[in-house]
Amino acid sequence: SGLFQPALIFSDERADASDPRTRRITSALLATLIALAAGLCVVLLIWAPSWPVTFWTNVATAGICTLALLLVQRNHTHIAGLLAFVAVSLLIALDSLNPARSFGLAAPIMPVLLVFVAFLFGRRGVFAGALFSLVWLLSVVAIKNALWLERPAAALRMQLIDASAYTLYIAATTCVIVAAVHFVSLAQRSAAAQAVALSQHARELEAEVAQRKRLEIAHARRAREMGKLLHISNTLTSMLELHRLFDLILQSLKDVVAFDEAYIAEFIVDPNPLSSAPADPDARTDARIVSVAGAGAGMVKNQRWRTTLPRDIAIAHVLETRQPLVMQNLDSDDAHTSSFRNWFVGNAGAWARPMASAMVVPLVAADNILGIMVLCTSLKSYYDAHRADLALAFANQAAIAAENARLHGEAVRGAAINERARLARDLHDSVSQSLYGIVLGARTALAGSDDPARVASALEYVLKLAESGLTEMRALIRELRPEQLQEGSLGAALQRQVEALCARHAIVLTSSLLEDEPQLPPQAKEDAYRIAIEAANNAVKHADATHINLTVALRGASLFIEVRDNGRGFDPLEKFEGHYGLQSMSERAAALRATLRIDSASGSGTTVQLLLPIA
């Protein structure tokens, strides 16, 4: 098989004897010589039995090549090559001494020998083999001419012609083989250069593929992190239960930043005075644990953690810089690490299992520090700048949630206060006036008890006032607790309440209601009812409207409610301190996942539209 691999046969350099391919090709060349010698033996026995010297020369050639083949099998490749080349060349020279012939079997065997040495010993082996062949050729010619001078001149001339022809034969064969060695070597060097270039290109491609894989992994990780943050941000708008939201934040954080124990603590005492002038050495900043996660962390929930400033320098550092404090080795004697270790153990006790690194992250919202988040893990040197930034982003979400809950509580309390004040005004303007009139009428009846007509008139006046007060009281009660929502449709309840409101204040009402209103959940009906009634109350109290239009209709898969008035209007972007009606309407709409639109301008009335998804 090696004979058909010229790039392995010809080379500028000596063949590598340890290469299995070298042994295979050498064995193939020796087998070729053996087969050629054996074939010539058969030819001589059949067609030229009168040439015994040539016959035994071929027998000896086959035997020597067989011995060389055995040496090759024992890894003596170059020794076998030298033995075969020298011995076969001498045998051919010996056969050439036959006076009946010119040069015996040199013509068919010599090219194979030259290929043999070219393969084993490179270009130098070719030149050495050709020189050796020419030397024995000239030696044979000289010996023949010296021993058989009495031969005819014609025989001598033929001998010289044969010698010249064979010299040209050897020279031509040598040139062909040397040229083959040269071009094959060029091809090998070109192939080697291309192989190096391909290898370099392959390494570059591997590096690029590895880089792209790293980028894809980083991109997937960043997408997962952003997805968690987006989920938390979306949840903030619909969840006001802080403990559930804090638990969700820690659960989502664990998917991107590992921890064994995690705590969210909300400050009870405002820590922001820390940045003001000289702090009291015994100042305390108390915090309440509002959320925990991880093994061994549940026992401290709702406990109070105490911090003495500025003695607890780790917490003080976080409050001053408002940046995460990363401790990659909790066994370190660093001042911040030692302070954190003492502070944590003093408040929470020993860890459930040894922790190697930790991180303290501030909860900052509206430039105020509302609390801290503490993460601990048994992984050494785990927390770094990137994970600290991620934890800070989640902590800020927690701070925003706490601030939203506080603002919502204030809005609810403010709305309750405003509702009480409105009820007090309505009671004063309606029921209280009626009761005052009843008192005056009763006194008039008592004063004129001797005049039946006067008493009857006073009692009739008292009865009308009582009925009017009763109507007003029922309207107020319906507004506080609209049972008609349970008994009828939303449109009908709005119609009755806005009619009573317009009747009390002499306002014209026009309405357009649905005949077949879709079913809505009770809470959705009540929230939509409150939004529309708040819009009508605003038209009466603040807009000085003389006409209100109420519309309830279907818009695709949503229920459309509109309250429009012809009042003096206002700027919807203006902030009204102490008034929470618009904010309450927006919060109710957000809870319903409905769309609330308020269009108004000074002097052009106000339109409030609510688009409520039926599903």
C-alpha positions, 0 to 999 in steps of 0.5 A: 500500500505504501507504493501508492503514497509518493509523499511518503516514499520520497523525501529530502531527509532520512526516513524515520525507522520508528514510523510504522509506515516506514516499515510497511513501505520498506517491506513492500519494496523488498517484497517487490524485489523478491517477486521480481527475482523469483519471476526471473528465476522462473523465466530463466528455467523455462526459456534460458536454461543455458544461463545458470549464473544469472539463475543463481544470481536471482536466487541469491537476490531473493534470499538476501531480500528475504533476510532483509525483510526479516531484519525489517520486522525486527525494526532494523530498517536501515540495516536491511536497506543497506544490506539489500542494496549493496548485496544485490548490486554486487550480485548484479555486477557478478552476473555482468561478468558473464562473457556471453552477456552485457550486464545481466539483470541490472536493467530491470532491478536497478531502478527499484534499488534506486527508489529503495535508497531514495526512500530510506536515505533521502536525496543523498542516498539517491546520489550515493546509489547512482555513484555506486552503480556507475562505479561497478559499471565501469569496473565491470567494463574494465574487467571484461576488456582486460580478461577478454582482449582477444575478443573481436573488435565488434564485441568490444564495441557492442560492450562499450555501446551497452555500457554507455547506454546503461550509464545514460539509463542510470543517469536518467533514472537518477535524474527522474528520482531526484526530480521526484524527490525535489517536487515531492519535498516542495509539495510536502513543505507546501502541505506542511505550511498549509497544515500549519495555516489550517491548524492555526485557523482551526485554533482561531475558530476554536477560540472564536467558538469558545468565545461565542459560547462564553458570550452566549452563556453570559447573555443567557445569564444576563437575560435570566437576571434581567427576567427576574428583575422584570418579574419583581418590578411587574409584581410591585404594581400588583402586590402590597403585602410586604412579607410576601413580596420580600419572600418572592424577592429572596426566592428570585435572587437565589436563582442568580446569586447563591446563598445559604442564608438570607435576611431582609431587615427593615429599620425601625429607627431611621438610620439616615442621621448617621450622615449628620454631625457627630454621632452619638457613640451609643446611638442605636439603629434597630431593625426588624427581620421581615423576610428570611430564606435558607436553612437555619434562617427561619428562627429569627423572623420578626426578631429585632436586630440591634446595631450600635453606631458607629461601633458596628463599623460594617453596618456603619460603612454600608449606611454611609456609602450606601453600597454593598459590603462584600466579605469574601473570607469570613475568617479574615481579621479585617476590621469590617469582617470582624465587626460584621461577624460579631454583629451577626452572631450577636443578633442571630446567633451562630450560623447553622453551618460554617459560612465562608463569605457574606455580603451586606446590601442597603435597601435604598429608596428615594435617597432614604435607607429603609433597611439592609439585606444580608446574604451568607454562603459556604462558598469561598470568595463567591461574592464579587462586584457583579453579584453585589450589583445584582443583589443591590438591584434586588435590594432596591426593588425591595426598598421600592416595595416598602416605600410603595406600601408606606405611600399606599398606607398613607393614601388609604389613611388620607382617603379614609380621613377625606371620606370621613370629612365628606360624610361629616359635610354631607351630614351637616348639609343634609341630615343635620339641617333636617334634624335642626328643622325638626327640632324647630318644628317640634318647639313650634308645635309645643308653643302653639298647643292651644291652636290645633291648626298651628300644631298640625302645620308644625307637625306636617313640617316636621314630617316632611323634614323627617322624610327628607332626612331619612332619604338623605340618610339612606343615600349616604348609607347606600354610598357607604355600602352599596347593597344594590351592587349585589342585587342588580347591575353596576349601571343601575347602582351608578344610576341611582347613586348619581341621581341622588347626588345630582338631586341634592345639588340641583345638577342635571343628569343624562345617562346611557346604560347597558340593557344586558350588562356582563357578569363581573366579579364582586370586587371588580364591580365595587372598585369600578363603582367607587371610581365612577362615584369618586368622579361624580363627587369631584364634579359636584365638590370641585368643578361646580358642574351643572350637568353630568353625563353617565355612560356604561357601554361595551367596547370589544371585550371590555366594559366602558364607563364614562363620567363627563361634566361641564365644570371648570376643569383642572390640570390632570398633571397638577399635584393636589396636596392633601387630596387623594381622590385621583390617586385612589382612582388610579390605584383601584384601576391598577388593581383591576388591570383596567385603563383609566383616562382623565381628560380635562383642561381649565374651563372645558370640563372633565371626562373620566373614562374607565376601560375594564377587561371583562375577563 
